[in-house]
C-alpha cells in the first residue's frame, strides 16, 4: 500500500483544527494540538497562507481559515446544486429527444462533464461523468465561452486544436461564432469535434443571472440534423431544459 504524504496529512489536520475550534488560533495552540514542533507548524501555516487557505490576523498574529477555502467550497456546492436541480429536467430531455444529454461546467481550460444521461435505447454506452471536453469545438464549450468571461479568456489565450476539417480555430471566426451564440441563445457542433456527431447546447444561469453551466444533447448527425441543419424541435427542447434548470436555480425567466 502506498504511503500517505505526511506534510499533506498535517496540513489537512491543521485545516480541520481551524475549522472546528475557536475562530482564531495561535501558533503555539496549533502546534501543541497537533503534536508538532513550532517550526514545523509555522512552515505549514506559511505555505497554506501563501495559497490563500489560511489567513493571519495582523494585530494578534493568530490564524484562521482563508477565503480560498470559501471559494472552493462554494464551487463544490454550486456544481452539486446545479446537478441536483438538473436531474429531472435532463432525464426529460433525454426521453423527449431520444439522445444523450450532457451537463457541463468550466474547469481549467475545458468543459467538465458533471452529469450524463444515456440515450434512452438499448445501445451500449459509456458514462462520461468526469470527462473533459474542449471549449472551442463542442456546443457546451461554445456556450460557456460565449457567456462566461473566464471561459472566454481561457479559450482565446490557448491554441485551438483542429479535430476535424470543420473545426473553427481562427480567432476572428471563433469570435463570430460566439457572437452568433449570444444572439440566438444556443450553440452548435456539427462534426467539429467528432466525425458523424452533432450537438446543440444552451446556457444555464443562477439566481445572480451568472452563467454556471451548459446543457446539451449529442447524437449521430443523421438523427440530430435534417437537411444539414440542426432540427428545430431539438434546439427548442434544449433551450427549454436550460431555462427550466435556470428557473430552479432562482434565475427567473429568460
Order of alpha helices (4+ residues) and beta strands (2+ residues): alpha-alpha-alpha-beta-beta-alpha-beta-beta-beta-alpha-alpha-alpha-beta-beta-beta-alpha-beta-beta-alpha
